[in-house]
Amino acid sequence: MVFAGEPQLNEARLDEVLNPILIVEVLSPSTADYDRQSKFRMYQTIQIFREYLLIEQDEPFVERYSKQTQGWLLSEFNGLEGSIFLESVAKELAIAEIYCGVIFD
């Protein structure tokens, strides 16, 4: 999770951050649907939130959701080649770096 400035915590729930601009989730089979649906809808209520990265753990596949004026744009990255430009932090991230050290079956 990347914040805009210092992390701002919800005083009622200290495990809830109020100012994330980028959230990264590594998907597991048991939580993937929840992360893509309910959790993402909850994150979308955070006004400053700009980018959501979902990383498959069993294969080199990444989903990037970026906030646009007309809604959220999904970009998919399949395989280890290439890179992802993270607009929220103005950084290029090589997909091979994400999976460095991971051995796929």
Backbone bond lengths (Angstrom), bond angles and torsions (degrees), N, CA, C in turn:
res aa  C-N    CA-C-N  psi(-1)  N-CA   C-N-CA  omega(-1)  CA-C   N-CA-C  phi
1 M - - - 1.435 - - 1.524 107.95 -
2 V 1.323 115.73 135.13 1.462 121.86 177.11 1.520 107.23 -117.51
3 F 1.323 115.98 135.70 1.456 121.80 -175.99 1.520 111.60 -106.13
4 A 1.325 115.45 158.25 1.460 121.71 169.68 1.524 105.89 -88.60
5 G 1.328 117.33 101.85 1.461 120.88 -176.24 1.515 111.11 77.01
6 E 1.314 116.38 -148.37 1.462 122.04 178.15 1.532 109.65 -74.44
7 P 1.328 117.95 145.47 1.466 119.42 177.90 1.531 111.06 -61.08
8 Q 1.324 115.26 134.04 1.465 121.39 175.56 1.524 107.05 -108.88
9 L 1.319 116.03 122.06 1.459 121.17 -176.85 1.522 110.81 -100.91
10 N 1.310 115.17 146.51 1.453 121.72 173.38 1.529 107.12 -69.88
11 E 1.324 117.68 123.40 1.462 120.45 -177.01 1.524 112.04 -63.73
12 A 1.324 117.31 -28.52 1.465 120.75 179.45 1.527 112.25 -79.41
13 R 1.356 116.44 -26.42 1.474 121.98 -179.87 1.517 108.00 -138.79
14 L 1.296 117.45 99.82 1.458 121.06 -174.68 1.522 113.42 -69.97
15 D 1.338 118.23 -8.52 1.465 120.96 175.84 1.529 111.20 -92.24
16 E 1.323 117.81 6.04 1.466 122.18 -178.89 1.526 109.89 -111.19
17 V 1.326 115.40 118.41 1.461 121.84 179.76 1.524 108.64 -93.16
18 L 1.323 116.57 136.37 1.462 121.46 -174.27 1.523 114.31 -97.68
19 N 1.334 118.36 -11.37 1.465 119.41 -173.43 1.536 115.28 -130.93
20 P 1.340 118.36 43.91 1.472 117.89 175.31 1.530 110.53 -77.20
21 I 1.334 116.19 140.50 1.466 119.49 173.26 1.528 110.63 -105.33
22 L 1.333 116.56 -26.07 1.465 122.57 179.23 1.525 108.38 -136.41
23 I 1.330 115.38 129.20 1.464 120.81 175.95 1.524 107.82 -124.57
24 V 1.337 116.04 133.05 1.461 122.69 179.89 1.526 108.05 -118.66
25 E 1.328 115.90 129.46 1.465 121.56 178.67 1.530 108.69 -123.62
26 V 1.329 116.78 133.93 1.457 121.69 169.14 1.523 105.84 -94.66
27 L 1.318 115.62 119.56 1.462 121.02 -174.05 1.522 111.96 -78.80
28 S 1.311 115.15 140.62 1.462 120.99 170.60 1.519 106.90 -117.98
29 P 1.319 118.14 155.61 1.469 119.51 -179.24 1.529 113.09 -55.47
30 S 1.317 117.26 -33.81 1.466 119.86 -176.26 1.530 113.79 -79.01
31 T 1.338 118.30 -20.89 1.470 119.91 -176.70 1.524 114.44 -118.90
32 A 1.320 118.77 -1.61 1.471 121.50 -173.80 1.525 112.58 -57.39
33 D 1.320 117.81 -46.34 1.465 120.01 -179.47 1.524 111.16 -63.46
34 Y 1.316 116.68 -43.11 1.465 120.90 178.55 1.527 110.84 -61.69
35 D 1.347 117.42 -44.69 1.464 121.36 -179.78 1.525 111.59 -62.48
36 R 1.326 117.30 -38.97 1.465 121.59 -178.20 1.528 112.80 -75.68
37 Q 1.309 117.15 -27.11 1.466 119.77 -172.11 1.529 111.98 -111.50
38 S 1.290 117.82 -84.50 1.470 121.65 -172.86 1.524 112.64 -59.71
39 K 1.317 116.25 -47.02 1.461 119.28 -178.00 1.528 110.59 -65.17
40 F 1.327 117.05 -41.96 1.463 120.74 179.39 1.530 110.55 -62.88
41 R 1.322 117.76 -42.61 1.477 120.26 177.38 1.526 110.95 -60.71
42 M 1.315 116.91 -38.89 1.463 120.65 177.72 1.533 110.20 -64.45
43 Y 1.331 116.78 -45.20 1.464 120.58 178.76 1.526 111.55 -61.05
44 Q 1.311 116.95 -35.53 1.466 120.62 -178.02 1.522 112.92 -63.54
45 T 1.310 118.36 -17.10 1.463 120.77 177.60 1.523 112.01 -77.39
46 I 1.321 117.36 -11.02 1.465 121.71 178.45 1.528 107.53 -84.37
47 Q 1.310 116.43 113.84 1.460 121.01 -171.23 1.532 113.50 -59.81
48 I 1.310 117.77 -37.62 1.467 121.28 -175.41 1.537 112.89 -81.21
49 F 1.327 117.51 -14.99 1.469 123.59 -177.90 1.525 110.15 -61.99
50 R 1.353 117.22 128.00 1.462 122.14 -173.78 1.525 115.77 -121.59
51 E 1.342 117.40 -26.06 1.464 118.07 -170.31 1.530 110.69 -149.92
52 Y 1.341 114.56 140.33 1.465 121.83 -177.39 1.515 107.87 -132.98
53 L 1.322 116.50 123.17 1.460 122.74 -179.11 1.526 108.38 -114.42
54 L 1.337 116.10 123.95 1.461 122.07 177.98 1.521 108.11 -114.13
55 I 1.313 116.35 122.50 1.461 122.30 -173.52 1.521 109.37 -114.48
56 E 1.327 115.81 121.35 1.469 120.84 175.06 1.525 108.46 -72.18
57 Q 1.321 116.79 141.06 1.462 119.51 179.30 1.523 113.34 -94.19
58 D 1.341 117.80 -19.03 1.462 121.44 -174.79 1.522 114.37 -97.70
59 E 1.315 116.75 -9.91 1.462 121.81 -179.90 1.524 108.32 -156.54
60 P 1.334 117.63 156.14 1.460 119.63 179.55 1.535 111.05 -76.70
61 F 1.313 115.23 88.18 1.459 121.82 -178.84 1.525 108.35 -146.30
62 V 1.335 115.58 126.70 1.461 121.56 -177.55 1.519 108.91 -129.11
63 E 1.322 116.05 136.55 1.459 122.31 173.18 1.524 107.79 -110.03
64 R 1.317 115.77 132.68 1.468 120.94 177.75 1.521 108.59 -121.84
65 Y 1.318 115.76 120.63 1.460 121.63 174.77 1.520 107.34 -104.86
66 S 1.327 116.36 127.20 1.462 119.76 178.45 1.525 109.52 -125.20
67 K 1.315 114.82 137.23 1.461 120.66 -177.55 1.524 109.47 -75.05
68 Q 1.330 115.27 126.85 1.459 123.17 177.92 1.532 107.97 -118.58
69 T 1.312 117.34 172.04 1.463 119.61 179.51 1.526 111.78 -64.18
70 Q 1.333 117.49 -29.68 1.465 121.85 -178.08 1.528 113.82 -98.35
71 G 1.313 118.14 6.99 1.461 120.87 -178.38 1.518 111.07 134.69
72 W 1.317 116.39 -155.30 1.461 122.24 -176.46 1.526 110.25 -103.72
73 L 1.336 115.98 132.52 1.459 122.94 179.57 1.527 109.06 -102.79
74 L 1.334 116.50 127.60 1.461 122.08 177.59 1.519 109.63 -97.65
75 S 1.342 116.18 128.89 1.462 123.03 171.42 1.520 106.83 -122.01
76 E 1.332 116.55 135.66 1.458 121.17 -179.08 1.523 109.89 -115.12
77 F 1.325 115.73 141.23 1.457 122.49 -178.81 1.522 107.61 -127.73
78 N 1.345 115.76 117.79 1.452 121.87 -175.03 1.523 108.76 -117.28
79 G 1.317 117.83 125.11 1.457 121.78 -179.56 1.515 111.26 99.31
80 L 1.314 115.55 172.67 1.463 121.40 -175.82 1.520 113.69 -89.01
81 E 1.321 117.01 -10.94 1.452 119.85 -179.01 1.528 109.39 -79.22
82 G 1.293 114.92 156.98 1.454 119.92 173.90 1.515 113.21 86.92
83 S 1.316 113.35 -176.50 1.457 120.02 -178.23 1.523 109.50 -148.74
84 I 1.306 114.44 168.27 1.461 122.33 -178.76 1.517 107.40 -119.43
85 F 1.326 116.82 127.64 1.458 119.27 174.02 1.523 108.04 -89.88
86 L 1.315 115.60 118.94 1.463 121.55 179.24 1.523 108.34 -91.95
87 E 1.315 115.86 101.63 1.462 121.55 -175.87 1.522 112.41 -61.21
88 S 1.313 116.73 -37.51 1.465 120.80 -174.60 1.526 113.17 -62.89
89 V 1.330 116.66 -27.16 1.467 120.86 -179.62 1.526 112.07 -121.86
90 A 1.330 116.78 3.98 1.468 123.38 178.62 1.532 111.84 52.86
91 K 1.336 115.97 49.60 1.469 121.96 179.78 1.517 110.45 -133.43
92 E 1.326 115.14 144.84 1.459 122.96 174.41 1.525 108.05 -93.89
93 L 1.317 116.83 132.34 1.457 122.11 -178.89 1.521 108.83 -123.37
94 A 1.334 116.60 116.62 1.463 121.05 178.36 1.525 109.46 -71.08
95 I 1.317 116.16 132.91 1.464 120.25 179.93 1.531 110.35 -62.05
96 A 1.321 117.06 -37.29 1.468 120.54 178.03 1.531 111.27 -59.73
97 E 1.338 117.65 -32.03 1.469 120.53 177.43 1.522 111.50 -67.13
98 I 1.318 116.26 -37.58 1.465 120.41 179.65 1.525 109.90 -59.53
99 Y 1.326 115.97 -41.05 1.467 121.63 -174.06 1.528 113.27 -100.71
100 C 1.315 117.91 13.59 1.462 121.60 -179.94 1.536 109.70 -56.60
101 G 1.316 117.08 124.96 1.459 122.10 179.31 1.515 114.99 87.40
102 V 1.334 117.43 -5.37 1.464 120.73 179.61 1.523 108.98 -85.89
103 I 1.316 116.85 131.13 1.462 122.01 176.81 1.522 107.26 -107.45
104 F 1.318 115.73 121.24 1.461 120.91 -179.88 1.522 109.78 -92.14
105 D 1.329 116.72 145.69 1.472 121.42 178.31 1.509 111.06 -70.10
